[in-house]
Structures are given as structure tokens and as C-alpha cells.
Amino acid sequence: MSITTLNHLHMLVGGVDSLASMAIQRQYGEISHLLQAVLNVLEHFEDNYMHIPQLKQLADRVKHIKSDLSTQIITDFKEAFEGPNSKYGPGNVALLSDACKVIDVLDSKVKNDLLSWFIKLQLSEYLVLFADNQDVAWLDKIDRRYAWIKRTLVEFEEKHGKLFPESWEVSERICVEFCYLTRDELAKVMSRRVLDIDVKLLLFAIQRTTAFEQLIAKRYAGVTINKTQLDRKKSDPQKRDETDAMNPFLQDNTAEEEVPKPPQTAPSGTTSQANPFVGIVSKCFETHLNIYIESQDRSLAELIDRFINDMKSYKPQTVSSSEESNILPSCADLFVYYKKCMKQCSELSNGPPMLSLTRTFQKYLQEYANKILLNTLPKVSNQSNLSTAGSLIQSILKEGENSKFSEQEQRLCCVVMCTSEYCMETSLQLQEKLKEKTDEKLLPQISLSAEQDLFHGVITHCIQLLVQDLESACEPALHAMSKFSWNTLETVGDQSNYISSIIVHLKNNIPVIRVSLSSSRKYYTQFCIKFAK
């Protein structure tokens, strides 16, 4: 044990003297190996021998040598890269490369300081060219930002790629810092010119940004992202703490024609294992997604208006089997559009914008129920728009109105009933999909139950209309039967003319309703029960 300790002491004394001499001569290649050995030997003495003055003196010398090397190496780098008289070239590449090996042995702070300075130097031109008061800083020229960093990274790898150890991932670090700077700069310029942003420009910028994020994900592994985020938080904490076949929501795994949409960006509060760069820049657009939601609101309003115009010429078709669809084509179109909107928005954010989109969906589900379904029903001129199931049930046509529905009007009631059933069931699927794509903290605020109740109320109202129509048609025979003086009747037959009239009427009308509701047998059953009562 004593011999080993003496050997270590001898190595330490000789090593410290050699390090001091090598540091003066900038023999970084030799220093990197010797410094690591000296530190290993010094570690042997730290626990039990640091009370000895001579050893304490040696430890202090090592500390001073490390400090001097840190300052000296950073100075060498600055002289090589900064100013018009920079000395970087083939003559000092080997020297600086060996210096990086020494930095690997020194404290990690030295490496971080060097990289921070070097990366800032590489991006200094970018901050000048794309300052927020420059024309090229606006969203319509966002491609130029990404073209600039692509050129810069290619030039860096050609000129300096072999200068730094591969483990330092300097190229990736430059790219990551560029992404953070771009995110901050875009947020700044958008907040200053928010009135100039329209949905077309916003989606263009998002599409270009997410395409860039996907591109750099193919080039880099993202191993420095978390480390860079930590470093930036330390340097600026306040800045960083800021029917099945027709049901589109059961077809997520099938190929379908998509409307143009921005590629995926990072939902807030989530990460992507496949692409660590998702959202690294595009997150800045989230606060402006109200522009996207407002655009969808306008588009849906136009869609509802188109549906209303289409209904003016709509005529229900005869249904021959339960396999045929008996719903309005517009409701399928509405939910397909909803699905596309939901996918677009969820790929931009899973936070508050999803709540705004949900409220927009609720608004137009209610408009569809009121303006399309209820307004389509026959004999509803006295009916006001209804927003609750209770008010629907209370809105039964007044007794005593004896007008008879035509066969086409009966079919129309059945179409509205089947469409409402489809909307009610598909709204449930929509609700579940919205919850899947929304931050779990916001899930209690995602609900379409009121809209489902509304569609159920429309179904109830349709049943009431059909029952009343059937009863009204039977009323003349029943009224005549009540007026007849039965005490004057001398003979009794098998069936009176009044009953025969009612039977003929039922035979003519019930089959139409039964066939029209062949895809919704439970509601046909409810209709029969209601009529029988």
C-alpha cells in the first residue's frame, strides 16, 4: 500500500510539472492524456491525504493549470474564428482539434461555454439578416430562414466537421439553437403584426416549418435537445417557462382523400418518440391558432348554408331494404369535414385550440339540427328553434289539425329520424376522438352530450308527428262512428264500414313508414307502441 502511494505521489509530482510545461507550449495532444492520468492519481489522494500541505499544494497547482488551460484554449478558438484577422486554417486545425480533447477532460462547464460561444458566432449572421424589422423576417418568406440554416450547416460540416469530436454533436447543437432562436423570433414578429396574419399565410408557415422539422429529424438524432433546453432554461428561466361505413370516425385506419393540411407539429404537453424535433419551431404558432378556428367557423357556416339550399330541392327516395342508406347526404359530409378539421387542429395543438374547435363543432351540430333537420319536417311552421330535448318534446303539433301527410312527407319524417340517429351516434364517436387528441387536463371540458340529446329530441319529435298524422287520418272514421245511432242498428255484420276505412288507411301508410325505417327498427317499434297507446 505504501509503495503504491509513493508511486502515485511520484507520478503526480512529475505529471504536474510536465503539464505546466506542456501548457505553455500548447502541446494539447499530450496534455489530454497526461491530464486525465494526473486527475486519476489525484483522486487517489483526495479522501485521506489532502490534509498534507505538499499534496494540497499539488492539488491547487492542478486546479490552476486546468483554469489556465480553459482560458488559453477558449482564447485560441476566439483568435482562430473571430474578427477580420482570424487565424483558422489548415495550420491550426490539428492544434484546435487536440484542444477539444483537453476540454473533454476539463470541467463540463468549459465545454458548454466554448460551444455556447461558437454556436452564437455561427448564428450571428442569421440574427442580423432576419431581424424582426427586416422584410425577410415575415411569414411569407419563412422558407429563406430554413434555406439559410441548410447552407450554414453544410458549410460548417465541410469546413469544421472534423475539428470537433463527433460526440459533441456540434452540427446538431447549431441546428437546435437555430430552431429555438427561430421560434422566439417568429413569436416576436407575429405578436407585432398579428393583424397581418390570415389562415392561408398561417398554414403556409406551419407547413414549411413542419416540413423543415421532419427534414432535420432525418439528419439528426435529437440527442442534444433536452440538454440544450436545460442550458437555455438555466440562462433565461423566465423566457422558457411559458352507420359504420359512413361514420368517418370509425375509418381512421383506412385510406381517404384528404384536404390540404399542415403536417404534424407537436401538441402542447406531449412529445414524439419518432421525431424529437416535432414542434421545436412550430410550437410558436399555437397562440395564433384562433385564426385557424375562426376560418373553420366561417367554412362551416358556408357549408350549413349550402345544405339549406340543397334541401330546397331534396326529395326522399324510396327505400327497399335495410341495407340502403336513408339519411341525408349532408350529415355524412358534415362529419367528414369535422374529421378533417379535428385532424388538422390536433396536429397543430392538443391544448386550448382543441376546446375552441369543440365549441365550434357544438355550434354547428345545433345549427344542423335546427336549420336542416327540424326545418325539413312537414307542418312545422309554428315550431321555433329548439336547443334542448325537453323543449323538443313539448313542441307537439296542436290537437285538431287534421291535415294528412303525403307519402313523400312521411318518408321525409323517416329520413330526418334516421339522419338524427346517425348524427347522435356519430357525435358520440366524435366526442371520443376529440378526447383522444386533447390534453388529458382538458378532457372534462370535452362533451357533446347536449348535442346528442338534441338529436334524440328530434327523433322523438318525428315519432310524434307520424303518430299524430296517423291518428288524424283515422279521425274522420272515428268521428263518424261516434255520431252514428247504434241503437237503430238492426243487424250486426263482421266489420263496419268505419273499421274497414281505418284498416285501409293503416295498410296504405304503415308499410311506407316500416320500409322507410327498415334501418332503424327500434324507432319503428317506438312509433308502433306510441300509436297503440
KELUM-641794 format. One record per residue (C-alpha): residue number from 1; x, y, z. Coordinates in steps of 0.1 Angstrom, whole numbers. Layout:
BEGIN
+-----+-------+-------+-------+
|   k |    c1 |    c2 |    c3 |
+-----+-------+-------+-------+
| NUM |     X |     Y |     Z |
...
+-----+-------+-------+-------+
! end
This chain:
BEGIN
+-----+-------+-------+-------+
|   k |    c1 |    c2 |    c3 |
+-----+-------+-------+-------+
|   1 |     0 |     0 |     0 |
|   2 |    28 |    24 |     9 |
|   3 |    48 |    16 |   -22 |
|   4 |    17 |    22 |   -44 |
|   5 |    11 |    55 |   -27 |
|   6 |    47 |    66 |   -32 |
|   7 |    45 |    56 |   -69 |
|   8 |    13 |    77 |   -72 |
|   9 |    30 |   106 |   -55 |
|  10 |    59 |   104 |   -78 |
|  11 |    36 |   103 |  -109 |
|  12 |    16 |   132 |   -95 |
|  13 |    47 |   154 |   -89 |
|  14 |    62 |   147 |  -123 |
|  15 |    29 |   150 |  -141 |
|  16 |    21 |   184 |  -127 |
|  17 |    55 |   197 |  -137 |
|  18 |    50 |   183 |  -172 |
|  19 |    15 |   197 |  -175 |
|  20 |    27 |   232 |  -167 |
|  21 |    55 |   230 |  -193 |
|  22 |    32 |   215 |  -220 |
|  23 |     5 |   241 |  -214 |
|  24 |    30 |   269 |  -222 |
|  25 |    40 |   251 |  -254 |
|  26 |     3 |   243 |  -263 |
|  27 |    10 |   206 |  -266 |
|  28 |   -27 |   198 |  -263 |
|  29 |   -24 |   163 |  -277 |
|  30 |     0 |   152 |  -249 |
|  31 |   -18 |   172 |  -223 |
|  32 |   -52 |   154 |  -229 |
|  33 |   -37 |   121 |  -220 |
|  34 |   -14 |   133 |  -191 |
|  35 |   -41 |   155 |  -175 |
|  36 |   -65 |   126 |  -173 |
|  37 |   -38 |   104 |  -157 |
|  38 |   -29 |   132 |  -132 |
|  39 |   -66 |   136 |  -122 |
|  40 |   -69 |    99 |  -117 |
|  41 |   -39 |    99 |   -94 |
|  42 |   -50 |   129 |   -75 |
|  43 |   -84 |   113 |   -69 |
|  44 |   -65 |    85 |   -51 |
|  45 |   -52 |   111 |   -25 |
|  46 |   -84 |   132 |   -21 |
|  47 |  -100 |   111 |     6 |
|  48 |   -72 |   106 |    31 |
|  49 |   -42 |   128 |    22 |
|  50 |   -54 |   163 |    14 |
|  51 |   -45 |   175 |    49 |
|  52 |    -8 |   172 |    39 |
|  53 |     4 |   206 |    28 |
|  54 |    25 |   194 |    -1 |
|  55 |    -4 |   174 |   -15 |
|  56 |   -27 |   203 |   -10 |
|  57 |    -2 |   224 |   -29 |
|  58 |    -1 |   199 |   -58 |
|  59 |   -39 |   198 |   -60 |
|  60 |   -40 |   236 |   -61 |
|  61 |   -14 |   236 |   -89 |
|  62 |   -36 |   212 |  -109 |
|  63 |   -66 |   234 |  -103 |
|  64 |   -47 |   264 |  -116 |
|  65 |   -34 |   245 |  -146 |
|  66 |   -69 |   235 |  -155 |
|  67 |   -81 |   271 |  -152 |
|  68 |   -53 |   284 |  -173 |
|  69 |   -59 |   257 |  -199 |
|  70 |   -95 |   266 |  -201 |
|  71 |   -88 |   303 |  -206 |
|  72 |   -60 |   296 |  -231 |
|  73 |   -80 |   272 |  -252 |
|  74 |  -110 |   295 |  -255 |
|  75 |   -87 |   323 |  -264 |
|  76 |   -71 |   301 |  -291 |
|  77 |  -105 |   294 |  -305 |
|  78 |  -115 |   331 |  -305 |
|  79 |   -83 |   341 |  -322 |
|  80 |   -89 |   314 |  -348 |
|  81 |  -126 |   324 |  -356 |
|  82 |  -133 |   360 |  -346 |
|  83 |  -125 |   392 |  -363 |
|  84 |  -110 |   401 |  -397 |
|  85 |   -77 |   386 |  -386 |
|  86 |   -90 |   352 |  -377 |
|  87 |   -63 |   325 |  -380 |
|  88 |   -84 |   294 |  -386 |
|  89 |   -69 |   273 |  -414 |
|  90 |   -51 |   241 |  -422 |
|  91 |   -22 |   252 |  -399 |
|  92 |   -41 |   252 |  -367 |
|  93 |   -68 |   226 |  -373 |
|  94 |   -48 |   199 |  -355 |
|  95 |   -40 |   222 |  -326 |
|  96 |   -76 |   231 |  -320 |
|  97 |   -87 |   195 |  -325 |
|  98 |   -63 |   184 |  -298 |
|  99 |   -75 |   213 |  -276 |
| 100 |  -110 |   198 |  -278 |
| 101 |   -96 |   166 |  -264 |
| 102 |   -83 |   186 |  -234 |
| 103 |  -117 |   202 |  -229 |
| 104 |  -132 |   168 |  -227 |
| 105 |  -110 |   162 |  -196 |
| 106 |  -118 |   196 |  -181 |
| 107 |  -150 |   205 |  -163 |
| 108 |  -181 |   203 |  -184 |
| 109 |  -187 |   240 |  -180 |
| 110 |  -157 |   247 |  -201 |
| 111 |  -171 |   227 |  -230 |
| 112 |  -205 |   243 |  -226 |
| 113 |  -190 |   278 |  -226 |
| 114 |  -169 |   271 |  -257 |
| 115 |  -199 |   256 |  -275 |
| 116 |  -222 |   284 |  -265 |
| 117 |  -198 |   310 |  -278 |
| 118 |  -191 |   290 |  -310 |
| 119 |  -228 |   284 |  -318 |
| 120 |  -236 |   320 |  -311 |
| 121 |  -209 |   330 |  -335 |
| 122 |  -222 |   307 |  -362 |
| 123 |  -257 |   322 |  -359 |
| 124 |  -248 |   358 |  -355 |
| 125 |  -253 |   364 |  -392 |
| 126 |  -288 |   349 |  -390 |
| 127 |  -299 |   373 |  -363 |
| 128 |  -289 |   402 |  -384 |
| 129 |  -303 |   390 |  -417 |
| 130 |  -337 |   380 |  -402 |
| 131 |  -341 |   407 |  -375 |
| 132 |  -378 |   414 |  -369 |
| 133 |  -376 |   447 |  -387 |
| 134 |  -364 |   431 |  -419 |
| 135 |  -388 |   422 |  -448 |
| 136 |  -375 |   386 |  -450 |
| 137 |  -385 |   381 |  -413 |
| 138 |  -422 |   378 |  -422 |
| 139 |  -440 |   345 |  -426 |
| 140 |  -444 |   347 |  -463 |
| 141 |  -406 |   344 |  -466 |
| 142 |  -401 |   318 |  -440 |
| 143 |  -385 |   294 |  -465 |
| 144 |  -355 |   317 |  -466 |
| 145 |  -348 |   310 |  -429 |
| 146 |  -346 |   273 |  -435 |
| 147 |  -326 |   277 |  -466 |
| 148 |  -301 |   298 |  -447 |
| 149 |  -296 |   272 |  -420 |
| 150 |  -293 |   244 |  -445 |
| 151 |  -264 |   262 |  -463 |
| 152 |  -248 |   271 |  -429 |
| 153 |  -248 |   235 |  -417 |
| 154 |  -234 |   222 |  -450 |
| 155 |  -206 |   248 |  -448 |
| 156 |  -199 |   240 |  -412 |
| 157 |  -196 |   203 |  -418 |
| 158 |  -174 |   209 |  -448 |
| 159 |  -150 |   234 |  -430 |
| 160 |  -152 |   224 |  -394 |
| 161 |  -168 |   190 |  -393 |
| 162 |  -135 |   173 |  -383 |
| 163 |  -125 |   199 |  -358 |
| 164 |  -148 |   189 |  -330 |
| 165 |  -152 |   154 |  -316 |
| 166 |  -183 |   136 |  -330 |
| 167 |  -196 |   130 |  -295 |
| 168 |  -201 |   168 |  -292 |
| 169 |  -227 |   168 |  -319 |
| 170 |  -218 |   204 |  -328 |
| 171 |  -238 |   204 |  -360 |
| 172 |  -269 |   193 |  -343 |
| 173 |  -264 |   218 |  -315 |
| 174 |  -262 |   246 |  -341 |
| 175 |  -294 |   234 |  -357 |
| 176 |  -312 |   231 |  -323 |
| 177 |  -302 |   265 |  -312 |
| 178 |  -313 |   279 |  -346 |
| 179 |  -347 |   263 |  -340 |
| 180 |  -351 |   279 |  -306 |
| 181 |  -340 |   313 |  -319 |
| 182 |  -364 |   310 |  -349 |
| 183 |  -392 |   300 |  -326 |
| 184 |  -386 |   331 |  -304 |
| 185 |  -381 |   354 |  -334 |
| 186 |  -413 |   342 |  -352 |
| 187 |  -433 |   346 |  -320 |
| 188 |  -420 |   381 |  -317 |
| 189 |  -427 |   392 |  -352 |
| 190 |  -462 |   375 |  -352 |
| 191 |  -472 |   393 |  -320 |
| 192 |  -461 |   426 |  -336 |
| 193 |  -480 |   420 |  -368 |
| 194 |  -509 |   398 |  -357 |
| 195 |  -534 |   417 |  -378 |
| 196 |  -515 |   408 |  -409 |
| 197 |  -519 |   370 |  -403 |
| 198 |  -546 |   352 |  -423 |
| 199 |  -553 |   315 |  -422 |
| 200 |  -537 |   309 |  -456 |
| 201 |  -504 |   325 |  -445 |
| 202 |  -505 |   308 |  -411 |
| 203 |  -510 |   273 |  -426 |
| 204 |  -483 |   281 |  -452 |
| 205 |  -458 |   290 |  -425 |
| 206 |  -468 |   259 |  -404 |
| 207 |  -465 |   236 |  -434 |
| 208 |  -430 |   249 |  -443 |
| 209 |  -419 |   248 |  -407 |
| 210 |  -431 |   212 |  -400 |
| 211 |  -415 |   201 |  -433 |
| 212 |  -382 |   215 |  -420 |
| 213 |  -387 |   198 |  -387 |
| 214 |  -392 |   165 |  -404 |
| 215 |  -362 |   171 |  -426 |
| 216 |  -338 |   177 |  -397 |
| 217 |  -352 |   147 |  -379 |
| 218 |  -338 |   126 |  -407 |
| 219 |  -304 |   141 |  -403 |
| 220 |  -300 |   143 |  -365 |
| 221 |  -310 |   120 |  -336 |
| 222 |  -320 |   148 |  -313 |
| 223 |  -297 |   137 |  -285 |
| 224 |  -288 |   173 |  -276 |
| 225 |  -323 |   187 |  -274 |
| 226 |  -331 |   181 |  -238 |
| 227 |  -296 |   192 |  -228 |
| 228 |  -300 |   224 |  -249 |
| 229 |  -334 |   231 |  -233 |
| 230 |  -318 |   227 |  -198 |
| 231 |  -290 |   250 |  -207 |
| 232 |  -313 |   277 |  -221 |
| 233 |  -336 |   275 |  -190 |
| 234 |  -306 |   280 |  -168 |
| 235 |  -295 |   310 |  -187 |
| 236 |  -330 |   326 |  -191 |
| 237 |  -356 |   308 |  -168 |
| 238 |  -384 |   333 |  -173 |
| 239 |  -382 |   331 |  -211 |
| 240 |  -386 |   293 |  -211 |
| 241 |  -414 |   289 |  -186 |
| 242 |  -443 |   299 |  -209 |
| 243 |  -735 |    40 |  -397 |
| 244 |  -701 |    24 |  -395 |
| 245 |  -694 |    25 |  -432 |
| 246 |  -704 |    61 |  -433 |
| 247 |  -690 |    71 |  -400 |
| 248 |  -658 |    89 |  -406 |
| 249 |  -646 |    84 |  -370 |
| 250 |  -645 |    47 |  -375 |
| 251 |  -623 |    49 |  -405 |
| 252 |  -591 |    63 |  -391 |
| 253 |  -571 |    34 |  -405 |
| 254 |  -584 |    35 |  -440 |
| 255 |  -571 |    55 |  -469 |
| 256 |  -591 |    85 |  -477 |
| 257 |  -589 |   116 |  -497 |
| 258 |  -575 |   144 |  -475 |
| 259 |  -579 |   181 |  -478 |
| 260 |  -546 |   200 |  -479 |
| 261 |  -534 |   202 |  -443 |
| 262 |  -503 |   212 |  -424 |
| 263 |  -480 |   184 |  -415 |
| 264 |  -477 |   173 |  -379 |
| 265 |  -465 |   197 |  -352 |
| 266 |  -461 |   190 |  -316 |
| 267 |  -492 |   191 |  -294 |
| 268 |  -485 |   210 |  -263 |
| 269 |  -478 |   188 |  -234 |
| 270 |  -467 |   158 |  -255 |
| 271 |  -435 |   145 |  -271 |
| 272 |  -429 |   124 |  -301 |
| 273 |  -406 |    94 |  -299 |
| 274 |  -405 |    91 |  -337 |
| 275 |  -394 |   127 |  -342 |
| 276 |  -378 |   146 |  -313 |
| 277 |  -378 |   178 |  -335 |
| 278 |  -416 |   179 |  -337 |
| 279 |  -428 |   213 |  -325 |
| 280 |  -393 |   226 |  -318 |
| 281 |  -401 |   256 |  -340 |
| 282 |  -438 |   252 |  -349 |
| 283 |  -449 |   255 |  -313 |
| 284 |  -448 |   293 |  -317 |
| 285 |  -478 |   291 |  -340 |
| 286 |  -501 |   276 |  -313 |
| 287 |  -511 |   310 |  -298 |
| 288 |  -524 |   321 |  -332 |
| 289 |  -545 |   291 |  -340 |
| 290 |  -576 |   311 |  -332 |
| 291 |  -572 |   323 |  -367 |
| 292 |  -575 |   287 |  -380 |
| 293 |  -605 |   281 |  -357 |
| 294 |  -622 |   312 |  -370 |
| 295 |  -616 |   302 |  -406 |
| 296 |  -632 |   268 |  -399 |
| 297 |  -661 |   285 |  -383 |
| 298 |  -667 |   305 |  -415 |
| 299 |  -663 |   274 |  -437 |
| 300 |  -688 |   255 |  -416 |
| 301 |  -713 |   284 |  -418 |
| 302 |  -710 |   283 |  -456 |
| 303 |  -714 |   245 |  -455 |
| 304 |  -746 |   248 |  -435 |
| 305 |  -759 |   274 |  -459 |
| 306 |  -752 |   251 |  -488 |
| 307 |  -770 |   223 |  -470 |
| 308 |  -800 |   245 |  -466 |
| 309 |  -801 |   253 |  -503 |
| 310 |  -797 |   217 |  -512 |
| 311 |  -827 |   208 |  -490 |
| 312 |  -850 |   230 |  -511 |
| 313 |  -848 |   206 |  -539 |
| 314 |  -844 |   174 |  -519 |
| 315 |  -869 |   146 |  -524 |
| 316 |  -866 |   114 |  -503 |
| 317 |  -861 |    82 |  -523 |
| 318 |  -880 |    50 |  -518 |
| 319 |  -860 |    26 |  -497 |
| 320 |  -864 |   -11 |  -505 |
| 321 |  -842 |   -27 |  -478 |
| 322 |  -824 |   -21 |  -445 |
| 323 |  -791 |   -22 |  -464 |
| 324 |  -799 |    10 |  -482 |
| 325 |  -790 |    43 |  -466 |
| 326 |  -819 |    65 |  -456 |
| 327 |  -801 |    95 |  -443 |
| 328 |  -794 |   129 |  -457 |
| 329 |  -761 |   130 |  -476 |
| 330 |  -753 |   164 |  -459 |
| 331 |  -749 |   148 |  -425 |
| 332 |  -721 |   125 |  -437 |
| 333 |  -705 |   154 |  -455 |
| 334 |  -706 |   174 |  -422 |
| 335 |  -689 |   147 |  -401 |
| 336 |  -663 |   141 |  -428 |
| 337 |  -654 |   178 |  -427 |
| 338 |  -654 |   176 |  -389 |
| 339 |  -629 |   148 |  -390 |
| 340 |  -606 |   167 |  -413 |
| 341 |  -608 |   198 |  -391 |
| 342 |  -601 |   177 |  -360 |
| 343 |  -571 |   160 |  -375 |
| 344 |  -557 |   193 |  -387 |
| 345 |  -561 |   210 |  -354 |
| 346 |  -548 |   181 |  -333 |
| 347 |  -517 |   181 |  -354 |
| 348 |  -512 |   217 |  -346 |
| 349 |  -520 |   215 |  -309 |
| 350 |  -538 |   193 |  -283 |
| 351 |  -543 |   222 |  -259 |
| 352 |  -569 |   251 |  -257 |
| 353 |  -574 |   252 |  -295 |
| 354 |  -590 |   218 |  -293 |
| 355 |  -615 |   232 |  -269 |
| 356 |  -622 |   261 |  -293 |
| 357 |  -627 |   236 |  -321 |
| 358 |  -651 |   215 |  -299 |
| 359 |  -672 |   246 |  -292 |
| 360 |  -673 |   253 |  -330 |
| 361 |  -684 |   217 |  -336 |
| 362 |  -712 |   221 |  -309 |
| 363 |  -724 |   253 |  -326 |
| 364 |  -728 |   237 |  -360 |
| 365 |  -743 |   204 |  -347 |
| 366 |  -770 |   225 |  -331 |
| 367 |  -774 |   245 |  -363 |
| 368 |  -777 |   213 |  -383 |
| 369 |  -804 |   200 |  -360 |
| 370 |  -824 |   233 |  -361 |
| 371 |  -818 |   246 |  -396 |
| 372 |  -817 |   214 |  -415 |
| 373 |  -835 |   186 |  -397 |
| 374 |  -863 |   205 |  -379 |
| 375 |  -869 |   229 |  -408 |
| 376 |  -871 |   200 |  -432 |
| 377 |  -901 |   184 |  -413 |
| 378 |  -935 |   189 |  -427 |
| 379 |  -961 |   211 |  -409 |
| 380 |  -936 |   227 |  -385 |
| 381 |  -943 |   263 |  -393 |
| 382 |  -952 |   271 |  -357 |
| 383 |  -921 |   255 |  -344 |
| 384 |  -893 |   276 |  -331 |
| 385 |  -856 |   266 |  -330 |
| 386 |  -850 |   242 |  -302 |
| 387 |  -818 |   238 |  -282 |
| 388 |  -829 |   211 |  -257 |
| 389 |  -845 |   178 |  -258 |
| 390 |  -872 |   189 |  -233 |
| 391 |  -883 |   218 |  -255 |
| 392 |  -885 |   195 |  -285 |
| 393 |  -908 |   170 |  -268 |
| 394 |  -931 |   199 |  -257 |
| 395 |  -934 |   212 |  -293 |
| 396 |  -960 |   187 |  -305 |
| 397 |  -984 |   200 |  -331 |
| 398 | -1017 |   212 |  -317 |
| 399 | -1046 |   188 |  -315 |
| 400 | -1073 |   192 |  -340 |
| 401 | -1052 |   198 |  -371 |
| 402 | -1064 |   171 |  -394 |
| 403 | -1041 |   177 |  -425 |
| 404 | -1028 |   144 |  -439 |
| 405 |  -991 |   139 |  -447 |
| 406 |  -984 |   128 |  -483 |
| 407 |  -963 |    97 |  -488 |
| 408 |  -933 |   118 |  -496 |
| 409 |  -938 |   138 |  -463 |
| 410 |  -939 |   106 |  -444 |
| 411 |  -907 |    94 |  -460 |
| 412 |  -892 |   128 |  -452 |
| 413 |  -900 |   124 |  -415 |
| 414 |  -884 |    90 |  -416 |
| 415 |  -853 |   104 |  -433 |
| 416 |  -850 |   130 |  -406 |
| 417 |  -854 |   104 |  -380 |
| 418 |  -827 |    81 |  -395 |
| 419 |  -804 |   111 |  -400 |
| 420 |  -808 |   122 |  -364 |
| 421 |  -799 |    87 |  -352 |
| 422 |  -768 |    88 |  -374 |
| 423 |  -759 |   122 |  -360 |
| 424 |  -765 |   111 |  -324 |
| 425 |  -743 |    80 |  -328 |
| 426 |  -716 |    97 |  -348 |
| 427 |  -714 |   126 |  -323 |
| 428 |  -705 |   101 |  -297 |
| 429 |  -677 |    88 |  -318 |
| 430 |  -666 |   124 |  -325 |
| 431 |  -665 |   131 |  -288 |
| 432 |  -643 |   101 |  -281 |
| 433 |  -619 |   111 |  -309 |
| 434 |  -617 |   146 |  -296 |
| 435 |  -608 |   133 |  -262 |
| 436 |  -581 |   110 |  -277 |
| 437 |  -565 |   140 |  -293 |
| 438 |  -568 |   165 |  -264 |
| 439 |  -546 |   171 |  -234 |
| 440 |  -559 |   150 |  -206 |
| 441 |  -561 |   180 |  -183 |
| 442 |  -588 |   194 |  -206 |
| 443 |  -608 |   163 |  -211 |
| 444 |  -636 |   172 |  -186 |
| 445 |  -644 |   201 |  -209 |
| 446 |  -649 |   179 |  -240 |
| 447 |  -685 |   168 |  -242 |
| 448 |  -711 |   166 |  -269 |
| 449 |  -738 |   151 |  -247 |
| 450 |  -761 |   181 |  -251 |
| 451 |  -760 |   177 |  -289 |
| 452 |  -767 |   140 |  -286 |
| 453 |  -797 |   148 |  -265 |
| 454 |  -808 |   174 |  -291 |
| 455 |  -807 |   148 |  -319 |
| 456 |  -826 |   123 |  -297 |
| 457 |  -852 |   150 |  -292 |
| 458 |  -855 |   154 |  -330 |
| 459 |  -862 |   117 |  -332 |
| 460 |  -889 |   119 |  -305 |
| 461 |  -905 |   148 |  -324 |
| 462 |  -905 |   128 |  -357 |
| 463 |  -923 |    99 |  -340 |
| 464 |  -949 |   123 |  -325 |
| 465 |  -955 |   138 |  -360 |
| 466 |  -960 |   104 |  -376 |
| 467 |  -983 |    92 |  -348 |
| 468 | -1004 |   124 |  -349 |
| 469 | -1006 |   121 |  -387 |
| 470 | -1018 |    86 |  -385 |
| 471 | -1043 |    94 |  -358 |
| 472 | -1056 |   125 |  -377 |
| 473 | -1062 |   103 |  -408 |
| 474 | -1083 |    79 |  -387 |
| 475 | -1102 |   107 |  -371 |
| 476 | -1130 |   111 |  -397 |
| 477 | -1140 |    75 |  -395 |
| 478 | -1138 |    76 |  -357 |
| 479 | -1158 |   108 |  -356 |
| 480 | -1185 |    94 |  -379 |
| 481 | -1186 |    63 |  -358 |
| 482 | -1193 |    83 |  -327 |
| 483 | -1221 |   102 |  -344 |
| 484 | -1238 |    70 |  -357 |
| 485 | -1270 |    60 |  -338 |
| 486 | -1260 |    24 |  -329 |
| 487 | -1294 |    18 |  -312 |
| 488 | -1311 |    19 |  -346 |
| 489 | -1289 |    -9 |  -360 |
| 490 | -1309 |   -40 |  -366 |
| 491 | -1283 |   -64 |  -379 |
| 492 | -1246 |   -70 |  -369 |
| 493 | -1220 |   -78 |  -396 |
| 494 | -1184 |   -89 |  -393 |
| 495 | -1169 |   -55 |  -397 |
| 496 | -1183 |   -20 |  -400 |
| 497 | -1175 |     4 |  -429 |
| 498 | -1157 |    26 |  -404 |
| 499 | -1133 |    -1 |  -393 |
| 500 | -1127 |   -10 |  -429 |
| 501 | -1119 |    26 |  -437 |
| 502 | -1094 |    27 |  -408 |
| 503 | -1078 |    -6 |  -418 |
| 504 | -1074 |     6 |  -454 |
| 505 | -1058 |    38 |  -442 |
| 506 | -1033 |    19 |  -419 |
| 507 | -1025 |    -6 |  -447 |
| 508 | -1017 |    22 |  -470 |
| 509 |  -995 |    42 |  -446 |
| 510 |  -978 |    19 |  -421 |
| 511 |  -959 |    -1 |  -448 |
| 512 |  -944 |    32 |  -461 |
| 513 |  -932 |    40 |  -426 |
| 514 |  -920 |     5 |  -419 |
| 515 |  -899 |     3 |  -450 |
| 516 |  -885 |    38 |  -446 |
| 517 |  -874 |    29 |  -410 |
| 518 |  -860 |    -5 |  -420 |
| 519 |  -825 |     6 |  -410 |
| 520 |  -838 |    19 |  -376 |
| 521 |  -861 |    -9 |  -364 |
| 522 |  -861 |     3 |  -328 |
| 523 |  -877 |    36 |  -337 |
| 524 |  -903 |    19 |  -359 |
| 525 |  -911 |    -2 |  -328 |
| 526 |  -914 |    30 |  -307 |
| 527 |  -937 |    45 |  -333 |
| 528 |  -960 |    15 |  -332 |
| 529 |  -960 |    15 |  -294 |
| 530 |  -968 |    52 |  -293 |
| 531 |  -996 |    48 |  -318 |
| 532 | -1011 |    19 |  -300 |
| 533 | -1012 |    39 |  -268 |
+-----+-------+-------+-------+
! end
